[in-house]
Amino acid sequence: MAGNNVNIAPERSEIEVSLFGPGYGESIVLHLGENLWLIVDSCIDPLTGDPAPLTYLHHLHIDLATSVRWVIATHWHDDHIRGLGRVMQACESAEFVCSAALQHKDFRTLVMAYGHYSLMESPPVQEFFEILQALAAQGQHRPGKRPRPPILATPSRCIWQNTLEISGQNHPCSIYTLSPSDASIVLAHSHIASLLPQPKATKLRIPALTPNYTAVVLWVNIGETFILLGSDLEESGNPDTGWSVIVGSRTYPLGKASIFKVPHHGSHTGHHPQVWQDMLDTTPIAILTPFALGNVSLPTEQDVERICQQTEQPYATAMPQNRRRRGRPQVVEKLIRDTVGSSMREVYSSTGQIRLRANLAEMPISWRVELFGDARLLRNIYR
């Protein structure tokens, strides 16, 4: 399974799902076939300092300006959005997709307020500020010079549908957003409104909102092949939010996914048993990125055991690392967090790529798994 050459591009008839991480964060690159590419989220390549998806596609000699058709921000947490502004600048013809919750006027007010404020870095908001600038720049070439509006992710929305002719066969393809739910969008608006800076108040870092009401789950089908990308969607027990809404409403193309990007770094908060029962093959390939910050390390050993009970093919891009807490007074720790927030962190040395490819010209479809860097079988990450 170890990859031989990471810089070999897929054939036009091949589907590819590549997951990068953590290095801090995660990103997915998806080839639908016929040189149609999709980028989901962004993280920074620790070796180059550039967005990992751009580094990878550059080495494959892919024309970013014409071949990347969609750039999707699943949510605005720092570990999923770093470098996404640069991704949008490079992918000049790409449509930008984000949660409908992030198009509320309060969120734009938040972005403009903090995007111009350089004294304190607020990375997620800064990235969205750069994305808005990229869309405005692209709009200079459109009629009326209007910025291209983003595509808003809502429940069971088809954002693209077409038929690809590959090796003489027609393959109906579609991309659906399965979340956020209507209730989640309303809750997210309330959370965002609470973050708006007050007049004459000191602007502090913007915390990651929990639970994550803005997460965008993607359902992709190419012919009879289905892929479920779980973002960081959490299950809160509220039947109107999280995975409960999705498994309770099948208003997207029916099928069983053979690839599953496990949500929320494998945490139990992203687990819903019906997802495994109703939406996935009996032995799907499950992929995830670990997460480590402060005293939080995901997935836990209990999470690994749970996922390995669901499938014989689980993989992780790297090893989780337990961070040692510094012996600073609590008041000092709080001051540091409020001042610099997520912009200061220890170097995460373990990073890798999981690459899955399957050729649509070969029936039945068979996935080839390649592991690069520190990527490994999930069951081995604590060994």
C-alpha positions as CSV (number, residue, x, y, z in Angstrom):
1,M,0.0,0.0,0.0
2,A,3.0,2.4,0.3
3,G,2.9,4.8,-2.6
4,N,5.6,4.6,-5.2
5,N,5.4,8.0,-6.8
6,V,3.1,10.7,-5.4
7,N,3.6,12.9,-8.5
8,I,1.9,10.6,-11.1
9,A,-1.4,12.2,-12.2
10,P,-4.5,10.0,-12.5
11,E,-5.7,8.8,-15.9
12,R,-8.7,10.8,-17.3
13,S,-10.8,7.6,-16.6
14,E,-9.7,7.5,-12.9
15,I,-11.5,8.7,-9.8
16,E,-9.2,10.0,-7.1
17,V,-9.8,10.9,-3.5
18,S,-6.7,12.3,-1.7
19,L,-6.8,13.3,2.0
20,F,-3.9,15.4,3.4
21,G,-3.2,16.1,7.1
22,P,-2.7,17.1,9.7
23,G,0.2,19.5,9.3
24,Y,-2.0,21.5,10.9
25,G,-5.4,20.7,9.5
26,E,-6.9,18.7,6.6
27,S,-7.8,19.0,3.0
28,I,-9.3,16.8,0.3
29,V,-8.6,16.7,-3.4
30,L,-11.0,14.9,-5.6
31,H,-10.7,14.0,-9.3
32,L,-14.1,13.2,-10.8
33,G,-12.6,12.0,-14.1
34,E,-12.0,13.8,-17.4
35,N,-9.7,16.4,-15.6
36,L,-12.4,17.7,-13.4
37,W,-11.0,18.6,-9.9
38,L,-12.6,19.6,-6.6
39,I,-10.8,20.9,-3.6
40,V,-12.4,20.6,-0.1
41,D,-10.9,22.8,2.6
42,S,-7.2,23.6,2.9
43,C,-4.2,23.0,5.2
44,I,-0.6,24.1,5.0
45,D,2.1,21.8,3.7
46,P,4.7,21.9,6.5
47,L,7.6,21.4,4.0
48,T,6.7,24.2,1.5
49,G,4.5,26.5,3.6
50,D,2.0,26.5,0.8
51,P,-1.6,25.1,0.8
52,A,-1.2,21.3,0.6
53,P,-3.8,20.9,-2.3
54,L,-1.9,23.5,-4.4
55,T,1.5,21.9,-3.8
56,Y,0.1,18.5,-4.8
57,L,-1.7,19.5,-7.9
58,H,1.3,21.6,-9.0
59,H,3.4,18.5,-8.9
60,L,0.9,16.6,-11.0
61,H,1.1,19.4,-13.6
62,I,-2.6,20.2,-13.3
63,D,-3.7,23.6,-14.6
64,L,-5.2,25.1,-11.5
65,A,-6.8,28.0,-13.3
66,T,-8.9,25.8,-15.6
67,S,-9.1,22.3,-14.1
68,V,-10.2,23.0,-10.5
69,R,-13.9,23.6,-10.9
70,W,-15.0,23.9,-7.3
71,V,-13.4,25.0,-4.0
72,I,-15.5,24.1,-1.0
73,A,-15.1,25.4,2.6
74,T,-16.9,22.9,4.8
75,H,-16.7,25.3,7.8
76,W,-14.6,28.1,9.1
77,H,-12.5,26.3,11.8
78,D,-8.8,27.1,11.6
79,D,-7.8,23.5,11.0
80,H,-9.8,23.3,7.8
81,I,-9.4,26.7,6.2
82,R,-5.7,27.7,6.4
83,G,-4.5,28.8,3.0
84,L,-8.0,28.7,1.4
85,G,-7.7,32.3,0.3
86,R,-4.6,31.4,-1.7
87,V,-6.4,28.4,-3.2
88,M,-9.2,30.6,-4.5
89,Q,-6.7,33.1,-6.0
90,A,-4.9,30.3,-7.8
91,C,-8.1,28.5,-9.0
92,E,-9.4,31.4,-11.1
93,S,-12.4,29.6,-12.7
94,A,-13.5,27.7,-9.6
95,E,-16.9,28.1,-8.1
96,F,-16.7,28.8,-4.3
97,V,-19.0,26.7,-2.1
98,C,-19.7,27.4,1.6
99,S,-22.3,26.9,4.2
100,A,-25.4,29.0,3.8
101,A,-24.9,30.1,7.4
102,L,-21.8,32.0,6.3
103,Q,-23.7,34.2,3.9
104,H,-25.7,35.9,6.6
105,K,-25.0,39.7,6.8
106,D,-23.7,39.3,10.3
107,F,-20.9,37.0,9.1
108,R,-19.9,39.4,6.4
109,T,-19.8,42.2,8.9
110,L,-17.6,40.0,11.1
111,V,-15.3,39.2,8.2
112,M,-14.9,42.9,7.2
113,A,-14.4,44.1,10.8
114,Y,-11.7,41.6,11.6
115,G,-10.2,41.2,8.1
116,H,-9.0,44.8,8.2
117,Y,-7.7,44.4,11.7
118,S,-4.0,43.5,11.6
119,L,-3.0,43.9,15.3
120,M,-4.5,40.5,16.2
121,E,-4.6,37.6,13.8
122,S,-7.9,35.8,13.5
123,P,-6.9,33.2,10.9
124,P,-10.4,31.8,9.9
125,V,-11.9,35.2,9.4
126,Q,-8.8,36.5,7.6
127,E,-9.0,33.5,5.2
128,F,-12.6,34.4,4.4
129,F,-11.6,38.0,3.9
130,E,-9.0,36.9,1.3
131,I,-11.7,34.6,-0.3
132,L,-14.0,37.6,-0.7
133,Q,-11.1,39.6,-2.2
134,A,-10.4,36.8,-4.7
135,L,-14.1,36.6,-5.7
136,A,-14.1,40.4,-6.2
137,A,-11.0,40.2,-8.4
138,Q,-12.5,37.4,-10.5
139,G,-15.6,39.5,-10.8
140,Q,-13.7,42.2,-12.7
141,H,-13.8,39.9,-15.7
142,R,-17.6,39.3,-15.5
143,P,-20.4,41.4,-17.0
144,G,-21.0,44.4,-14.8
145,K,-17.8,43.6,-12.9
146,R,-19.8,42.0,-10.1
147,P,-18.2,39.5,-7.7
148,R,-19.2,35.9,-8.5
149,P,-21.6,34.8,-5.7
150,P,-20.7,31.7,-3.8
151,I,-22.8,28.6,-4.0
152,L,-24.6,28.1,-0.7
153,A,-24.7,24.7,0.9
154,T,-28.1,23.7,2.2
155,P,-29.7,20.4,3.0
156,S,-29.8,17.9,0.0
157,R,-28.8,20.6,-2.6
158,C,-27.4,19.4,-5.9
159,I,-24.6,21.9,-6.7
160,W,-23.6,20.1,-9.9
161,Q,-25.0,17.4,-12.2
162,N,-23.7,16.1,-15.5
163,T,-22.9,13.0,-17.5
164,L,-19.3,12.1,-18.2
165,E,-18.3,10.0,-21.1
166,I,-15.4,7.8,-20.0
167,S,-13.9,5.1,-22.2
168,G,-17.1,5.0,-24.3
169,Q,-19.4,4.7,-21.3
170,N,-21.7,7.4,-19.9
171,H,-21.5,7.9,-16.2
172,P,-24.1,10.2,-14.5
173,C,-22.4,12.3,-11.9
174,S,-23.5,14.7,-9.2
175,I,-22.4,16.6,-6.1
176,Y,-24.8,17.1,-3.3
177,T,-24.4,19.1,-0.1
178,L,-26.3,17.3,2.7
179,S,-25.8,19.9,5.4
180,P,-26.2,22.2,7.3
181,S,-29.8,21.7,8.1
182,D,-32.3,24.6,8.3
183,A,-32.2,24.5,12.1
184,S,-28.4,24.4,12.1
185,I,-28.3,27.6,9.9
186,V,-30.6,29.4,12.3
187,L,-28.5,28.4,15.3
188,A,-25.3,29.3,13.5
189,H,-26.7,32.8,12.8
190,S,-27.3,33.3,16.5
191,H,-23.7,32.2,17.3
192,I,-22.2,34.5,14.7
193,A,-24.2,37.5,15.9
194,S,-22.8,37.0,19.4
195,L,-19.3,37.4,18.0
196,L,-19.8,40.8,16.4
197,P,-17.4,43.4,17.9
198,Q,-19.0,45.9,20.1
199,P,-18.3,49.6,19.7
200,K,-15.0,50.7,21.5
201,A,-14.5,47.1,22.7
202,T,-11.2,45.3,22.4
203,K,-11.2,42.9,19.5
204,L,-10.1,39.5,20.8
205,R,-9.6,36.3,18.9
206,I,-12.8,34.6,17.5
207,P,-13.3,31.2,19.1
208,A,-14.3,28.0,17.3
209,L,-18.0,27.6,17.8
210,T,-19.2,24.3,19.3
211,P,-21.2,22.4,18.3
212,N,-20.3,23.0,14.7
213,Y,-23.5,24.1,13.1
214,T,-22.0,25.2,9.8
215,A,-20.3,22.0,8.7
216,V,-20.9,21.0,5.0
217,V,-21.2,17.2,4.3
218,L,-20.8,16.2,0.7
219,W,-22.3,13.3,-1.2
220,V,-20.6,12.6,-4.6
221,N,-21.5,10.0,-7.1
222,I,-19.7,9.1,-10.3
223,G,-21.7,6.4,-12.1
224,E,-22.4,3.7,-9.5
225,T,-19.6,4.9,-7.2
226,F,-20.5,7.0,-4.2
227,I,-18.3,9.0,-1.9
228,L,-19.3,10.5,1.5
229,L,-17.2,13.3,2.9
230,G,-18.2,13.9,6.5
231,S,-16.6,17.2,7.2
232,D,-16.7,17.9,11.0
233,L,-20.4,17.3,11.3
234,E,-21.3,16.5,14.9
235,E,-24.2,14.6,16.4
236,S,-25.8,16.6,19.2
237,G,-28.9,14.5,19.9
238,N,-31.1,17.3,18.4
239,P,-33.2,15.5,15.7
240,D,-33.2,18.8,13.7
241,T,-29.3,19.1,13.4
242,G,-26.3,16.9,12.8
243,W,-26.3,13.5,11.3
244,S,-29.8,12.8,12.6
245,V,-31.4,15.0,9.9
246,I,-29.3,13.4,7.1
247,V,-30.1,9.8,7.9
248,G,-33.7,10.6,8.4
249,S,-34.1,12.2,5.0
250,R,-32.9,10.5,1.8
251,T,-33.5,13.2,-0.7
252,Y,-30.3,12.7,-2.6
253,P,-29.2,9.9,-5.0
254,L,-29.6,6.6,-3.4
255,G,-26.6,4.4,-3.1
256,K,-24.0,3.1,-0.7
257,A,-20.7,4.9,-0.4
258,S,-17.5,2.9,-0.7
259,I,-15.4,5.8,0.5
260,F,-16.1,7.6,3.9
261,K,-14.2,10.6,5.2
262,V,-14.9,10.0,8.9
263,P,-16.2,13.2,10.5
264,H,-14.5,15.2,13.3
265,H,-11.2,13.4,13.3
266,G,-12.8,10.1,14.3
267,S,-14.3,11.6,17.5
268,H,-17.4,10.0,19.1
269,T,-19.1,13.3,18.7
270,G,-19.2,12.8,14.9
271,H,-20.5,9.2,15.1
272,H,-24.0,8.0,14.2
273,P,-24.5,4.3,13.8
274,Q,-27.1,4.7,11.1
275,V,-24.6,6.4,8.8
276,W,-22.6,3.1,8.8
277,Q,-25.7,1.0,8.4
278,D,-27.7,3.0,5.8
279,M,-25.2,5.1,3.8
280,L,-22.1,3.0,3.5
281,D,-21.0,-0.3,1.9
282,T,-20.5,-3.2,4.3
283,T,-16.7,-2.7,4.1
284,P,-16.1,0.9,3.2
285,I,-12.7,2.5,3.0
286,A,-12.7,4.9,6.0
287,I,-10.2,7.8,6.1
288,L,-9.5,10.5,8.6
289,T,-7.0,13.0,9.9
290,P,-5.9,13.1,13.5
291,F,-6.1,16.3,15.6
292,A,-4.0,17.5,18.5
293,L,-4.1,20.8,20.2
294,G,-3.4,21.5,23.9
295,N,-4.6,18.5,25.8
296,V,-7.0,17.4,23.1
297,S,-5.9,14.4,20.9
298,L,-8.2,12.7,18.4
299,P,-9.1,10.0,17.7
300,T,-8.8,8.5,21.1
301,E,-7.9,4.8,21.4
302,Q,-11.6,4.1,22.1
303,D,-12.5,6.0,18.9
304,V,-10.0,3.8,17.0
305,E,-11.5,0.6,18.4
306,R,-15.0,1.8,17.5
307,I,-14.1,2.6,13.9
308,C,-12.1,-0.6,13.4
309,Q,-15.2,-2.5,14.4
310,Q,-17.1,-0.9,11.6
311,T,-14.7,-1.6,8.7
312,E,-11.6,-3.6,7.9
313,Q,-10.2,-0.7,5.8
314,P,-9.7,2.3,8.1
315,Y,-6.7,4.7,7.5
316,A,-5.3,7.8,9.1
317,T,-3.0,10.4,7.5
318,A,-0.7,10.5,10.5
319,M,-0.2,9.7,14.2
320,P,-2.0,11.7,16.8
321,Q,0.4,13.5,19.2
322,N,-0.2,14.2,22.8
323,R,0.9,17.7,23.6
324,R,2.5,18.4,26.9
325,R,0.9,21.3,28.8
326,R,3.3,23.9,29.9
327,G,3.4,24.7,33.6
328,R,2.0,28.2,33.3
329,P,-0.6,29.7,35.6
330,Q,-4.1,29.4,34.4
331,V,-4.5,33.2,34.1
332,V,-1.4,33.3,31.9
333,E,-2.7,30.5,29.6
334,K,-6.0,32.3,29.2
335,L,-4.3,35.6,28.3
336,I,-2.2,33.8,25.7
337,R,-5.3,32.1,24.2
338,D,-7.3,35.3,24.1
339,T,-4.4,37.2,22.5
340,V,-2.9,35.0,19.9
341,G,-5.4,32.1,19.9
342,S,-4.7,29.4,17.3
343,S,-2.0,31.3,15.5
344,M,0.6,30.0,18.0
345,R,1.1,26.2,18.2
346,E,3.8,23.6,18.4
347,V,5.0,22.1,15.1
348,Y,3.1,19.0,14.2
349,S,5.8,16.8,12.8
350,S,3.6,13.8,11.7
351,T,1.8,14.4,8.4
352,G,0.8,12.3,5.4
353,Q,-1.5,11.7,2.5
354,I,-4.0,8.9,1.8
355,R,-4.6,8.5,-2.0
356,L,-7.4,6.3,-3.3
357,R,-7.8,5.7,-7.0
358,A,-10.2,3.6,-9.1
359,N,-10.5,3.3,-12.9
360,L,-14.0,3.7,-14.3
361,A,-12.9,1.8,-17.4
362,E,-12.4,-1.3,-15.4
363,M,-15.4,-3.2,-14.1
364,P,-16.0,-4.0,-11.3
365,I,-14.6,-0.8,-9.7
366,S,-11.6,-1.6,-7.5
367,W,-10.0,1.0,-5.2
368,R,-6.2,1.2,-5.0
369,V,-4.9,2.5,-1.7
370,E,-1.6,4.4,-1.5
371,L,-0.1,5.8,1.6
372,F,2.5,8.6,1.7
373,G,4.4,10.2,4.5
374,D,3.2,9.1,7.9
375,A,-0.2,7.8,6.6
376,R,-1.0,4.3,8.0
377,L,-3.7,1.8,8.9
378,L,-5.8,3.4,11.7
379,R,-5.3,0.4,14.0
380,N,-1.6,1.1,14.0
381,I,-1.5,4.8,15.0
382,Y,-1.1,4.0,18.7
383,R,1.5,1.2,18.2
